[in-house]
């Protein structure tokens, strides 16, 4: 199963229309705390011009939003990010990035509706912001993988230490990525698809 797109995009992104060969569309959500790189990941991997709902951060968020570790961030997603990528001629992924600030989490229920799986994007400088995110996915029964966004100044931990800190089951994949890079974000999605396939195979055999 290979992506059609390459790591480097040259020229404008194509118009937002499905290939005529597309037979299956799958919804994937990209979740995580504030400032972990969800908008960046959707934008880096999308084959169409991504839809974003970012707004400039204002003084009203002081004392309400936890911006620790993201002090230079000047905009935030208030509804969702949306992108699309073709996996094969027949299979298309629709990507939905969720808002990271807790006051917008009421929107998550609609974004989770019909989702086949999720990517939890992680910043190791702020592991604690992922606890509630993972808990909501487990509560909703949405399968997920964890992708550690490799920020230059973020501490690097062994995978098993992260698994223990996040209280993850041994079968849940944990990978490292640079959400700014198309190929890295693409590899994360492929990890999720392989995980979903393994779950479906195990269920069929049960």
Contact map, one row per residue, 1 for C-alpha under 8 A:
11100000000000000000000000000000000000000000000000000000000000000000000000000000000000110000000000000000000000000000000000000000000000000000000000000000000000000000000000000000000000000000000000000000000000
11110000000000000000000000000000000000000000000000000000000000000000000000000000000000110000000000000000000000000000000000000000000000000000000000000000000000000000000000000000000000000000000000000000000000
11111100000000000000000000000000000000000000000000000000000000000000000000000000000001110000000000000000000000000000000000000000000000000000000000000000000000000000000000000000000000000100000000000000000000
01111100000000000000000000000000000000000000000000000000000000000000000000000000000001110000000000000000000000000000000000000000000000000000000000000000000000000000000000000000000000000000000000000000000000
00111110000000000000000000000000000000000000001000000000000000000000000000000000000001000000000000000000000000000000000000000000000000000000000000000000000000000000000000000000000000000000000000000000000000
00111111100000000000000000000000000000000000000000000000000000000000000000000000000000000000000000000000000000000000000000000000000000000000000000000000000000000000000000000000000001100000000000000000000000
00001111100000000000000000000000000000000000000000000000000000000000000000000000000000000000000000000000000000000000000000000000000000000000000000000000000000000000000000000000000011100000000000000000000000
00000111110000000000000000000000000000000000000000000000000000000000000000000000000000000000000000000000000000000000000000000000000000000000000000000000000000000000000000000000000001000000000000000000000000
00000111111010000000000000000000000000000000000000000000000000000000000000000000000000000000000000000000000000000000000000000000000000000000000000000000000000000000000000000000000000000000000000000000000000
00000001111100000000000000000000000000000000000000000000000000000000000000000000000000000000000000000000000000000000000000000000000000000000000000000000000000000000000000000000000000000000000000000000000000
00000000111110000000000000000000000000000000000000000000000000000000000000000000000000000000000000000000000000000000000000000000000000000000000000000000000000000000000000000000000000000000000000000000000000
00000000011111000000000000000000000000000000000000000000000000000000000000000000000000000000000000000000000000000000000000000000000000000000000000000000000000000000000000000000000000000000000000000000000000
00000000101111100000000000000000000000000000001110000000000000000000000000000000000000000000000000000000000000000000000000000000000000000000000000000000000000000000000000000000000000000000000000000000000000
00000000000111110000000000000000000000000000001110000000000000000000000000000000000000000000000000000000000000000000000000000000000000000000000000000000000000000000000000000000000000000000000000000000000000
00000000000011111000000000000000000000000000000110000000000000000000000000000000000000000000000000000000000000000000000000000000000000000000000000000000000000000000000000000000000000000000000000000000000000
00000000000001111100000000000000000000000000000110000000000000000000000000000000000000000000000000000000000000000000000000000000000000000000000000000000000000000000000000000000000000000000000000000000000000
00000000000000111110000000000000000000000000000000000000000000000000000000000000000000000000000000000000000000000000000000000000000000000000000000000000000000000000000000000000000000000000000000000000000000
00000000000000011111010000000000000000000000000000000000000000000000000000000000000000000000000000000000000000000000000000000000000000000000000000000000000000000000000000000000000000000000000000000000000000
00000000000000001111110000000000000000000000000000000000000000000000000000000000000000001000000000000000000000000000000000000000000000000000000000000000000000000000000000000000000000000000000000000000000000
00000000000000000111110000000000000000000000000000000000000000000000000000000000000000000000000000000000000000000000000000000000000000000000000000000000000000000000000000000000000000000000000000000000000000
00000000000000000011111000000000000000000000000000000000000000000000000000000000000000001100000000000000000000000000000000000000000000000000000000000000000000000000000000000000000000000000000000000000000000
00000000000000000111111110000000000000000000000000000000000000000000000000000000000000001111000000000000000000000000000000000000000000000000000000000000000000000000000000000000000000000000000000000000000000
00000000000000000000111110000000000000000000000000000000000000000000000000000000000000000110000000000000000000000000000000000000000000000000000000000000000000000000000000000000000000000000000000000000000000
00000000000000000000011111000000000000000000000000000000000000000000000000000000000000000111000000000000000000000000000000000000000000000000000000000000000000000000000000000000000000000000000000000000000000
00000000000000000000011111100000000000000000000000000000000000000000000000000000000000000011110000000000000000000000000000000000000000000000000000000000000000000000000000000000000000000000000000000000000000
00000000000000000000000111110000000000000000000000000000000000000000000000000000000000000011110000000000000000000011000000000000000000000000000000000000000000000000000000000000000000000000000000000000000000
00000000000000000000000011111000000000000000000000000000000000000000000000000000000000000000111100000000000000000111100000000000000000000000000000000000000000000000000000000000000000000000000000000000000000
00000000000000000000000001111100000000000000000000000000000000000000000000000000000000000000111100000000000000000011111000000000000000000000000000000000000000000000000000000000000000000000000000000000000000
00000000000000000000000000111110000000000000000000000000000000000000000000000000000000000000001111000000000000110010111000000000000000000000000000000000000000000000000000000000000000000000000000000000000000
00000000000000000000000000011111000001000100000000000000000000000000000000000000000000000000001111000000000000000000011110000000000000000000000000000000000000000000000000000000000000000000000000000000000000
00000000000000000000000000001111100001000000000000000000000000000000000000000000000000000000000011110000000000000000011110000000000010000000000000000000000000000000000000000000000000000000000000000000000000
00000000000000000000000000000111110101000000000000000000000000000000000000000000000000000000000001010000000000000000000111000000110010000000000000000000000000000000000000000000000000000000000000000000000000
00000000000000000000000000000011111100000000000000000000000000000000000000000000000000000000000000011000000000000000000011000000110010000000000000000000000000000000000000000000000000000000000000000000000000
00000000000000000000000000000001111100000000000000000000000000000110010000000000000000000000000000111000000000000000000000000000100000000000000000000000000000000000000000000000000000000000000000000000000000
00000000000000000000000000000000111111000000000000000000000000000010010010010000000000000000000000010000000000000000000000000000000000000000000000000000000000000000000000000000000000000000000000000000000000
00000000000000000000000000000001111111000000000000000000000000000000000000000000000000000000000000000000000000000000000011100000000000000000000000001000000000000000000000000000000000000000000000000000000000
00000000000000000000000000000000001111111000000000000000000000000000000000000000000000000000000000000000000000000000000010000000000000000000000000001000000000000000000000000000001000000000000000000000000000
00000000000000000000000000000111001111111100000000000000000000000000000000000000000000000000000011000000000000000000000010000000000000000000000000000000000000000000000000000000001000000000000000000000000000
00000000000000000000000000000000000011111110000000010000000000000000000000001000100000000000000010000000000000000000000000000000000000000000000000000000000000000000000000000000000000000000000000000000000000
00000000000000000000000000000000000011111111000000000000000000000000000000000000000000000000000000000000000000000000000000000000000000000000000000000000000000000000000000000000001100000000000000000000000000
00000000000000000000000000000000000011111111100000000000000000000000000000000000000000000000000000000000000000000000000000000000000000000000000000000000000000000000000000000000001111001000000000000000000000
00000000000000000000000000000100000001111111110001000000000000000000000000000000111000000000001110000000000000000000000000000000000000000000000000000000000000000000000000000000000000000000000000000000000000
00000000000000000000000000000000000000111111110011000000000000000000000000000000001000000000000000000000000000000000000000000000000000000000000000000000000000000000000000000000000000000000000000000000000000
00000000000000000000000000000000000000011111110000000000000000000000000000000000000000000000000000000000000000000000000000000000000000000000000000000000000000000000000000000000001111001000000000000000000000
00000000000000000000000000000000000000001111111000000000000000000000000000000000001110000000000000000000000000000000000000000000000000000000000000000000000000000000000000000000000011101100000000000000000000
00000000000000000000000000000000000000000111111111000000000000000000000000000000001110000000000000000000000000000000000000000000000000000000000000000000000000000000000000000000000000000000000000000000000000
00001000000011000000000000000000000000000000111110000000000000000000000000000000001111000000000000000000000000000000000000000000000000000000000000000000000000000000000000000000000000000000000000000000000000
00000000000011110000000000000000000000000000011111000000000000000000000000000000001110000000000000000000000000000000000000000000000000000000000000000000000000000000000000000000000000000000000000000000000000
00000000000011110000000000000000000000000010011111100000000000000000000000000000001000000000000000000000000000000000000000000000000000000000000000000000000000000000000000000000000000000000000000000000000000
00000000000000000000000000000000000000000110010111110000000000000000000000000000111100000000000000000000000000000000000000000000000000000000000000000000000000000000000000000000000000000000000000000000000000
00000000000000000000000000000000000000000000000011111000000000000000000000000000111000000000000000000000000000000000000000000000000000000000000000000000000000000000000000000000000000000000000000000000000000
00000000000000000000000000000000000000100000000001111100000000000000000000001001110000000000000000000000000000000000000000000000000000000000000000000000000000000000000000000000000000000000000000000000000000
00000000000000000000000000000000000000000000000000111110000000000000000000001111100000000000000000000000000000000000000000000000000000000000000000000000000000000000000000000000000000000000000000000000000000
00000000000000000000000000000000000000000000000000011111000000000000000000111110000000000000000000000000000000000000000000000000000000000000000000000000000000000000000000000000000000000000000000000000000000
00000000000000000000000000000000000000000000000000001111100000000000000000111100000000000000000000000000000000000000000000000000000000000000000000000000000000000000000000000000000000000000000000000000000000
00000000000000000000000000000000000000000000000000000111110000000000000001110000000000000000000000000000000000000000000000000000000000000000000000000000000000000000000000000000000000000000000000000000000000
00000000000000000000000000000000000000000000000000000011111010000000000001110000000000000000000000000000000000000000000000000000000000000000000000000000000000000000000000000000000000000000000000000000000000
00000000000000000000000000000000000000000000000000000001111111000000000000000000000000000000000000000000000000000000000000000000000000000000000000000000000000000000000000000000000000000000000000000000000000
00000000000000000000000000000000000000000000000000000000111111000000000000000000000000000000000000000000000000000000000000000000000000000000000000000000000000000000000000000000000000000000000000000000000000
00000000000000000000000000000000000000000000000000000000011111010000000000000000000000000000000000000000000000000000000000000000000000000000000000000000000000000000000000000000000000000000000000000000000000
00000000000000000000000000000000000000000000000000000000111111111000000000000000000000000000000000000000000000000000000000000000000000000000000000000000000000000000000000000000000000000000000000000000000000
00000000000000000000000000000000000000000000000000000000011111111000000000000000000000000000000000000000000000000000000000000000000000000000000000000000000000000000000000000000000000000000000000000000000000
00000000000000000000000000000000000000000000000000000000000011111100000000000000000000000000000000000000000000000000000000000000000000000000000000000000000000000000000000000000000000000000000000000000000000
00000000000000000000000000000000000000000000000000000000000111111100000000000000000000000000000000000000000000000000000000000000000000000000000000000000000000000000000000000000000000000000000000000000000000
00000000000000000000000000000000000000000000000000000000000011111110000000000000000000000000000000001110000000000000000000000000000000000000000000000000000000000000000000000000000000000000000000000000000000
00000000000000000000000000000000010000000000000000000000000000111111000000000000000000000000000000001000000000000000000000000000000000000000000000000000000000000000000000000000000000000000000000000000000000
00000000000000000000000000000000011000000000000000000000000000001111111000000000000000000000000000000000000000000000000000000000000000000000000000000000000000000000000000000000000000000000000000000000000000
00000000000000000000000000000000000000000000000000000000000000000111111000000000000000000000000000000000000000000000000000000000000000000000000000000000000000000000000000000000000000000000000000000000000000
00000000000000000000000000000000000000000000000000000000000000000011111000000000000000000000000000000000000000000000000000001100000000000000000000000000000000000000000000000000000000000000000000000000000000
00000000000000000000000000000000011000000000000000000000000000000011111110000000000000000000000000000000000000000000000000000000000000000000000000000000000000000000000000000000000000000000000000000000000000
00000000000000000000000000000000000000000000000000000000000000000011111110000000000000000000000000000000000000000000000000000000000000000000000000000000000000000000000000000000000000000000000000000000000000
00000000000000000000000000000000000000000000000000000000000000000000011111000000000000000000000000000000000000000000000000000000000000000000000000000000000000000000000000000000000000000000000000000000000000
00000000000000000000000000000000001000000000000000000000000000000000011111110000000000000000000000000000000000000000000000000000000000000000000000000000000000000000000000000000000000000000000000000000000000
00000000000000000000000000000000000000000000000000000001100000000000000111110000000000000000000000000000000000000000000000000000000000000000000000000000000000000000000000000000000000000000000000000000000000
00000000000000000000000000000000000000000000000000000111100000000000000011111000000000000000000000000000000000000000000000000000000000000000000000000000000000000000000000000000000000000000000000000000000000
00000000000000000000000000000000001000000000000000000111100000000000000011111100000000000000000000100000000000000000000000000000000000000000000000000000000000000000000000000000000000000000000000000000000000
00000000000000000000000000000000000000100000000000011110000000000000000000111111100000000000000001110000000000000000000000000000000000000000000000000000000000000000000000000000000000000000000000000000000000
00000000000000000000000000000000000000000000000000001110000000000000000000011111000000000000000000100001000000000000000000000000000000000000000000000000000000000000000000000000000000000000000000000000000000
00000000000000000000000000000000000000000000000000001100000000000000000000001111100000000000000001100001001000000000000000000000000000000000000000000000000000000000000000000000000000000000000000000000000000
00000000000000000000000000000000000000000000000000011000000000000000000000001111110000000000000111100000000000000000000000000000000000000000000000000000000000000000000000000000000000000000000000000000000000
00000000000000000000000000000000000000100100000001111000000000000000000000001011111000000000001111000000000000000000000000000000000000000000000000000000000000000000000000000000000000000000000000000000000000
00000000000000000000000000000000000000000100000001110000000000000000000000000001111100000000011110000000000000000000000000000000000000000000000000000000000000000000000000000000000000000000000000000000000000
00000000000000000000000000000000000000000110111111100000000000000000000000000000111110000000011100000000000000000000000000000000000000000000000000000000000000000000000000000000000000000000000000000000000000
00000000000000000000000000000000000000000000111101000000000000000000000000000000011111000001111000000000000000000000000000000000000000000000000000000000000000000000000000000000000000000000000000000000000000
00000000000000000000000000000000000000000000111100000000000000000000000000000000001111100001111000000000000000000000000000000000000000000000000000000000000000000000000000000000000000000000000000000000000000
00111000000000000000000000000000000000000000001000000000000000000000000000000000000111111111100000000000000000000000000000000000000000000000000000000000000000000000000000000000000000000000000000000000000000
11110000000000000000000000000000000000000000000000000000000000000000000000000000000011111111100000000000000000000000000000000000000000000000000000000000000000000000000000000000000000000000000000000000000000
11110000000000000000000000000000000000000000000000000000000000000000000000000000000001111111000000000000000000000000000000000000000000000000000000000000000000000000000000000000000000000000000000000000000000
00000000000000000010110000000000000000000000000000000000000000000000000000000000000001111111000000000000000000000000000000000000000000000000000000000000000000000000000000000000000000000000000000000000000000
00000000000000000000111100000000000000000000000000000000000000000000000000000000000001111111000000000000000000000000000000000000000000000000000000000000000000000000000000000000000000000000000000000000000000
00000000000000000000011111000000000000000000000000000000000000000000000000000000000001111111100000000000000000000000000000000000000000000000000000000000000000000000000000000000000000000000000000000000000000
00000000000000000000010111000000000000000000000000000000000000000000000000000000000111111111110000000000000000000000000000000000000000000000000000000000000000000000000000000000000000000000000000000000000000
00000000000000000000000011110000000000000000000000000000000000000000000000000000000111100011111000000000000000000000000000000000000000000000000000000000000000000000000000000000000000000000000000000000000000
00000000000000000000000011110000000000000000000000000000000000000000000000000000011110000001111100000000000000000000000000000000000000000000000000000000000000000000000000000000000000000000000000000000000000
00000000000000000000000000111100000000000100000000000000000000000000000000000000111110000000111110000000000000000000000000000000000000000000000000000000000000000000000000000000000000000000000000000000000000
00000000000000000000000000111100000000000100000000000000000000000000000000000001111000000000011111000000000000100000000000000000000000000000000000000000000000000000000000000000000000000000000000000000000000
00000000000000000000000000001110000001100100000000000000000000000000000000000001110000000000001111100000000000000000000000000000000000000000000000000000000000000000000000000000000000000000000000000000000000
00000000000000000000000000001111000001000000000000000000000000000000000000001011100000000000000111110000001100100000000000000000000000000000000000000000000000000000000000000000000000000000000000000000000000
00000000000000000000000000000010010000000000000000000000000000000000000000011111000000000000000011111101101100000000000000000000000000000000000000000000000000000000000000000000000000000000000000000000000000
00000000000000000000000000000011111000000000000000000000000000000000000000001000000000000000000001111101100000000000000000000000000000000000000000000000000000000000000000000000000000000000000000000000000000
00000000000000000000000000000000110000000000000000000000000000001100000000000000000000000000000000111111100000000000000000000000000000000000000000000000000000000000000000000000000000000000000000000000000000
00000000000000000000000000000000000000000000000000000000000000001000000000000000000000000000000000111111100000000000000000000000000000000000000000000000000000000000000000000000000000000000000000000000000000
00000000000000000000000000000000000000000000000000000000000000001000000000000000000000000000000000001111110000000000000000000000000000000000000000000000000000000000000000000000000000000000000000000000000000
00000000000000000000000000000000000000000000000000000000000000000000000000000110000000000000000000111111111100000000000000000000000000000000000000000000000000000000000000000000000000000000000000000000000000
00000000000000000000000000000000000000000000000000000000000000000000000000000000000000000000000000111111111100000000000000000000000000000000000000000000000000000000000000000000000000000000000000000000000000
00000000000000000000000000000000000000000000000000000000000000000000000000000000000000000000000000000011111110000000000000000000000000000000000000000000000000000000000000000000000000000000000000000000000000
00000000000000000000000000000000000000000000000000000000000000000000000000000010000000000000000001100001111111100000000000000000000000000000000000000000000000000000000000000000000000000000000000000000000000
00000000000000000000000000000000000000000000000000000000000000000000000000000000000000000000000001100001111111110000000000000000000000000000000000000000000000000000000000000000000000000000000000000000000000
00000000000000000000000000000000000000000000000000000000000000000000000000000000000000000000000000000000011111111000000000000000000000000000000000000000000000000000000000000000000000000000000000000000000000
00000000000000000000000000000000000000000000000000000000000000000000000000000000000000000000000000000000001111111000000000000000000000000000000000000000000000000000000000000000000000000000000000000000000000
00000000000000000000000000001000000000000000000000000000000000000000000000000000000000000000000101000000001111111010000000000000000000000000000000000000000000000000000000000000000000000000000000000000000000
00000000000000000000000000001000000000000000000000000000000000000000000000000000000000000000000000000000000111111110000000000000000000000000010000000000000000000000000000000000000000000000000000000000000000
00000000000000000000000000000000000000000000000000000000000000000000000000000000000000000000000000000000000011111110000000000000000000000000000000000000000000000000000000000000000000000000000000000000000000
00000000000000000000000000100000000000000000000000000000000000000000000000000000000000000000000000000000000000011111000000000000000000000000000000000000000000000000000000000000000000000000000000000000000000
00000000000000000000000001111000000000000000000000000000000000000000000000000000000000000000000000000000000000111111110000000000000000000000010000000000000000000000000000000000000000000000000000000000000000
00000000000000000000000001110000000000000000000000000000000000000000000000000000000000000000000000000000000000000111110000000000000000000000011000000000000000000000000000000000000000000000000000000000000000
00000000000000000000000000111000000000000000000000000000000000000000000000000000000000000000000000000000000000000011111000000000000000000000011100000000000000000000000000000000000000000000000100010000000000
00000000000000000000000000011110000000000000000000000000000000000000000000000000000000000000000000000000000000000011111100000000000000000000011110000000000000000000000000000000000000000000000100000000000000
00000000000000000000000000011110000000000000000000000000000000000000000000000000000000000000000000000000000000000000111110000000000000000000000111100000000000000000000000000000000000000001100100000000000000
00000000000000000000000000000111000000000000000000000000000000000000000000000000000000000000000000000000000000000000011111000000010011000000000111100000000000000000000000000000000000000000000000000000000000
00000000000000000000000000000111100111000000000000000000000000000000000000000000000000000000000000000000000000000000001111100000000000000000000001111000000000000000000000000000000000000000000000000000000000
00000000000000000000000000000001100100000000000000000000000000000000000000000000000000000000000000000000000000000000000111110010010000000000000001111000000000000000000000000000000000000000000000000000000000
00000000000000000000000000000000000100000000000000000000000000000000000000000000000000000000000000000000000000000000000011111110000000000000000000011110010000000000000000000000000000000000000000000000000000
00000000000000000000000000000000000000000000000000000000000000000000000000000000000000000000000000000000000000000000000001111110000000000000000000010000011100000000000000000000000000000000000000000000000000
00000000000000000000000000000000000000000000000000000000000000000000100000000000000000000000000000000000000000000000000000111110000000000000000000000000011000000000000000000000000000000000000000000000000000
00000000000000000000000000000000000000000000000000000000000000000000100000000000000000000000000000000000000000000000000000111111110000000000000000000000000000000000000000000000000000000000000000000000000000
00000000000000000000000000000000000000000000000000000000000000000000000000000000000000000000000000000000000000000000000001111111111000000000000000000000000000000000010000000000000000000000000000000000000000
00000000000000000000000000000000000000000000000000000000000000000000000000000000000000000000000000000000000000000000000000000111111000000000000000000000000000000000000000000000000000000000000000000000000000
00000000000000000000000000000001110000000000000000000000000000000000000000000000000000000000000000000000000000000000000000000111111110000000000000000000000000000000000000000000000000000000000000000000000000
00000000000000000000000000000001100000000000000000000000000000000000000000000000000000000000000000000000000000000000000101000111111111000000000000000000000000000000010000000000000000000000000000000000000000
00000000000000000000000000000000000000000000000000000000000000000000000000000000000000000000000000000000000000000000000000000011111111100000000000000000000000000000010000000000000000000000000000000000000000
00000000000000000000000000000000000000000000000000000000000000000000000000000000000000000000000000000000000000000000000000000000111111110000000000000000000000000000000000000000000000000000000000000000000000
00000000000000000000000000000011100000000000000000000000000000000000000000000000000000000000000000000000000000000000000100000000111111111000000000000000000000000000000000000000000000000000000000000000000000
00000000000000000000000000000000000000000000000000000000000000000000000000000000000000000000000000000000000000000000000100000000011111111100000000000000000000000000000000000000000000000000000000000000000000
00000000000000000000000000000000000000000000000000000000000000000000000000000000000000000000000000000000000000000000000000000000001111111110000000000000000000000000000000000000000000000000000000000000000000
00000000000000000000000000000000000000000000000000000000000000000000000000000000000000000000000000000000000000000000000000000000000111111111000000000000000000000000000000000000000000000000000000000000000000
00000000000000000000000000000000000000000000000000000000000000000000000000000000000000000000000000000000000000000000000000000000000011111111111100000000000000000000000000000000000000000000000000000000000000
00000000000000000000000000000000000000000000000000000000000000000000000000000000000000000000000000000000000000000000000000000000000001111111111000000000000000000000000000000000000000000000000000000000000000
00000000000000000000000000000000000000000000000000000000000000000000000000000000000000000000000000000000000000000000000000000000000000111111110000000000000000000000000000000000000000000000000000000000000000
00000000000000000000000000000000000000000000000000000000000000000000000000000000000000000000000000000000000000000000000000000000000000011111110000000000000000000000000000000000000000000000000000000000000000
00000000000000000000000000000000000000000000000000000000000000000000000000000000000000000000000000000000000000000000000000000000000000001111111000000000000000000000000000000000000000000000000000000000000000
00000000000000000000000000000000000000000000000000000000000000000000000000000000000000000000000000000000000000010011110000000000000000001111111100000000000000000000000000000000000000000000000000000000000000
00000000000000000000000000000000000000000000000000000000000000000000000000000000000000000000000000000000000000000001110000000000000000001100111110000000000000000000000000000000000000000000000000010000000000
00000000000000000000000000000000000000000000000000000000000000000000000000000000000000000000000000000000000000000000111100000000000000001000011111000000000000000000000000010000000000000000000100000000000000
00000000000000000000000000000000000000000000000000000000000000000000000000000000000000000000000000000000000000000000011100000000000000000000001111100000000000000000000000011100000000000000001100100000000000
00000000000000000000000000000000000000000000000000000000000000000000000000000000000000000000000000000000000000000000001111000000000000000000000111110000000000000000000000011110000000000000000000000000000000
00000000000000000000000000000000000000000000000000000000000000000000000000000000000000000000000000000000000000000000001111000000000000000000000011111000000000000000000000000111100000000001000000000000000000
00000000000000000000000000000000000000000000000000000000000000000000000000000000000000000000000000000000000000000000000011110000000000000000000001111100000000000000000000000111100000000000000000000000000000
00000000000000000000000000000000000110000000000000000000000000000000000000000000000000000000000000000000000000000000000011100000000000000000000000111110000000000000000000000001111000000000000000000000000000
00000000000000000000000000000000000000000000000000000000000000000000000000000000000000000000000000000000000000000000000000100000000000000000000000011111010000000000000000000001111000000000000000000000000000
00000000000000000000000000000000000000000000000000000000000000000000000000000000000000000000000000000000000000000000000000100000000000000000000000001111110000000000000000000000010000000000000000000000000000
00000000000000000000000000000000000000000000000000000000000000000000000000000000000000000000000000000000000000000000000000000000000000000000000000000111110000000000000000000000000000000000000000000000000000
00000000000000000000000000000000000000000000000000000000000000000000000000000000000000000000000000000000000000000000000000000000000000000000000000000011111000000000000000000000000000000000000000000000000000
00000000000000000000000000000000000000000000000000000000000000000000000000000000000000000000000000000000000000000000000000111000000000000000000000000111111100000000000000000000000000000000000000000000000000
00000000000000000000000000000000000000000000000000000000000000000000000000000000000000000000000000000000000000000000000000011000000000000000000000000000111110000000000000000000000000000000000000000000000000
00000000000000000000000000000000000000000000000000000000000000000000000000000000000000000000000000000000000000000000000000010000000000000000000000000000011111000000000000000000000000000000000000000000000000
00000000000000000000000000000000000000000000000000000000000000000000000000000000000000000000000000000000000000000000000000000000000000000000000000000000001111101100000000000000000000000000000000000000000000
00000000000000000000000000000000000000000000000000000000000000000000000000000000000000000000000000000000000000000000000000000000000000000000000000000000000111111100000000000000000000000000000000000000000000
00000000000000000000000000000000000000000000000000000000000000000000000000000000000000000000000000000000000000000000000000000000000000000000000000000000000011111110000000000100000000000000000000000000000000
00000000000000000000000000000000000000000000000000000000000000000000000000000000000000000000000000000000000000000000000000000000000000000000000000000000000001111111000000000000000000000000000000000000000000
00000000000000000000000000000000000000000000000000000000000000000000000000000000000000000000000000000000000000000000000000000000000000000000000000000000000011111111100000000000000000000000000000000000000000
00000000000000000000000000000000000000000000000000000000000000000000000000000000000000000000000000000000000000000000000000000000000000000000000000000000000011111111110000000000000000000000000000000000000000
00000000000000000000000000000000000000000000000000000000000000000000000000000000000000000000000000000000000000000000000000000000000000000000000000000000000000111111111111000100000000000000000000000000000000
00000000000000000000000000000000000000000000000000000000000000000000000000000000000000000000000000000000000000000000000000000000000000000000000000000000000000011111111100000000000000000000000000000000000000
00000000000000000000000000000000000000000000000000000000000000000000000000000000000000000000000000000000000000000000000000000000000000000000000000000000000000001111111000000000000000000000000000000000000000
00000000000000000000000000000000000000000000000000000000000000000000000000000000000000000000000000000000000000000000000000000010011000000000000000000000000000000111111100000000000000000000000000000000000000
00000000000000000000000000000000000000000000000000000000000000000000000000000000000000000000000000000000000000000000000000000000000000000000000000000000000000000011111110000000000000000000000000000000000000
00000000000000000000000000000000000000000000000000000000000000000000000000000000000000000000000000000000000000000000000000000000000000000000000000000000000000000011011111010000000000000000000000000000000000
00000000000000000000000000000000000000000000000000000000000000000000000000000000000000000000000000000000000000000000000000000000000000000000000000000000000000000010001111110000000000000000000000000000000000
00000000000000000000000000000000000000000000000000000000000000000000000000000000000000000000000000000000000000000000000000000000000000000000000000000000000000000010000111111000000000000000000000000000000000
00000000000000000000000000000000000000000000000000000000000000000000000000000000000000000000000000000000000000000000000000000000000000000000000000000000000000000000000011111000000000000000000000000000000000
00000000000000000000000000000000000000000000000000000000000000000000000000000000000000000000000000000000000000000000000000000000000000000000000111000000000000000000000111111100000000000000000000100000000000
00000000000000000000000000000000000000000000000000000000000000000000000000000000000000000000000000000000000000000000000000000000000000000000000011000000000000000000000001111110000000000000001000100000000000
00000000000000000000000000000000000000000000000000000000000000000000000000000000000000000000000000000000000000000000000000000000000000000000000011110000000000100010000000011111000000000000000000000000000000
00000000000000000000000000000000000000000000000000000000000000000000000000000000000000000000000000000000000000000000000000000000000000000000000001110000000000000000000000001111100000000001000000000000000000
00000000000000000000000000000000000000000000000000000000000000000000000000000000000000000000000000000000000000000000000000000000000000000000000000111100000000000000000000000111110000000000000000000000000000
00000000000000000000000000000000000000000000000000000000000000000000000000000000000000000000000000000000000000000000000000000000000000000000000000111100000000000000000000000011111000011001000000000000000000
00000000000000000000000000000000000000000000000000000000000000000000000000000000000000000000000000000000000000000000000000000000000000000000000000001110000000000000000000000001111110011000000000000000000000
00000000000000000000000000000000000011011001000000000000000000000000000000000000000000000000000000000000000000000000000000000000000000000000000000001100000000000000000000000000111111011000000000000000000000
00000000000000000000000000000000000000011001000000000000000000000000000000000000000000000000000000000000000000000000000000000000000000000000000000000000000000000000000000000000011111011000000000000000000000
00000010000000000000000000000000000000001001100000000000000000000000000000000000000000000000000000000000000000000000000000000000000000000000000000000000000000000000000000000000011111111000000000000000000000
00000111000000000000000000000000000000001001100000000000000000000000000000000000000000000000000000000000000000000000000000000000000000000000000000000000000000000000000000000000001111111100000000000000000000
00000110000000000000000000000000000000000000100000000000000000000000000000000000000000000000000000000000000000000000000000000000000000000000000000000000000000000000000000000000000011111110000000000000000000
00000000000000000000000000000000000000000000000000000000000000000000000000000000000000000000000000000000000000000000000000000000000000000000000000000000000000000000000000000000111111111111000000000000000000
00000000000000000000000000000000000000001001100000000000000000000000000000000000000000000000000000000000000000000000000000000000000000000000000000000000000000000000000000000000111111111111100000000000000000
00100000000000000000000000000000000000000000100000000000000000000000000000000000000000000000000000000000000000000000000000000000000000000000000000000000000000000000000000000000000001111111110000000000000000
00000000000000000000000000000000000000000000000000000000000000000000000000000000000000000000000000000000000000000000000000000000000000000000000000000000000000000000000000000000000000111111111000000000000000
00000000000000000000000000000000000000000000000000000000000000000000000000000000000000000000000000000000000000000000001000000000000000000000000000100000000000000000000000000010100000011111111100000000000000
00000000000000000000000000000000000000000000000000000000000000000000000000000000000000000000000000000000000000000000001000000000000000000000000000000000000000000000000000000000000000001111111110000000000000
00000000000000000000000000000000000000000000000000000000000000000000000000000000000000000000000000000000000000000000000000000000000000000000000000000000000000000000000000000000000000000111111111000000000000
00000000000000000000000000000000000000000000000000000000000000000000000000000000000000000000000000000000000000000000000000000000000000000000000010000000000000000000000000001000000000000011111111100000000000
00000000000000000000000000000000000000000000000000000000000000000000000000000000000000000000000000000000000000000000111000000000000000000000000110000000000000000000000000000000000000000001111111110000000000
00000000000000000000000000000000000000000000000000000000000000000000000000000000000000000000000000000000000000000000000000000000000000000000000000000000000000000000000000000000000000000000111111111000000000
00000000000000000000000000000000000000000000000000000000000000000000000000000000000000000000000000000000000000000000000000000000000000000000000000000000000000000000000000000000000000000000011111111100000000
00000000000000000000000000000000000000000000000000000000000000000000000000000000000000000000000000000000000000000000000000000000000000000000000010000000000000000000000000011000000000000000001111111110000000
00000000000000000000000000000000000000000000000000000000000000000000000000000000000000000000000000000000000000000000100000000000000000000000001000000000000000000000000000000000000000000000000111111111000000
00000000000000000000000000000000000000000000000000000000000000000000000000000000000000000000000000000000000000000000000000000000000000000000000000000000000000000000000000000000000000000000000011111111100000
00000000000000000000000000000000000000000000000000000000000000000000000000000000000000000000000000000000000000000000000000000000000000000000000000000000000000000000000000000000000000000000000001111111110000
00000000000000000000000000000000000000000000000000000000000000000000000000000000000000000000000000000000000000000000000000000000000000000000000000000000000000000000000000000000000000000000000000111111111000
00000000000000000000000000000000000000000000000000000000000000000000000000000000000000000000000000000000000000000000000000000000000000000000000000000000000000000000000000000000000000000000000000011111111100
00000000000000000000000000000000000000000000000000000000000000000000000000000000000000000000000000000000000000000000000000000000000000000000000000000000000000000000000000000000000000000000000000001111111110
00000000000000000000000000000000000000000000000000000000000000000000000000000000000000000000000000000000000000000000000000000000000000000000000000000000000000000000000000000000000000000000000000000111111111
00000000000000000000000000000000000000000000000000000000000000000000000000000000000000000000000000000000000000000000000000000000000000000000000000000000000000000000000000000000000000000000000000000011111111
00000000000000000000000000000000000000000000000000000000000000000000000000000000000000000000000000000000000000000000000000000000000000000000000000000000000000000000000000000000000000000000000000000001111111
00000000000000000000000000000000000000000000000000000000000000000000000000000000000000000000000000000000000000000000000000000000000000000000000000000000000000000000000000000000000000000000000000000000111111
00000000000000000000000000000000000000000000000000000000000000000000000000000000000000000000000000000000000000000000000000000000000000000000000000000000000000000000000000000000000000000000000000000000011111
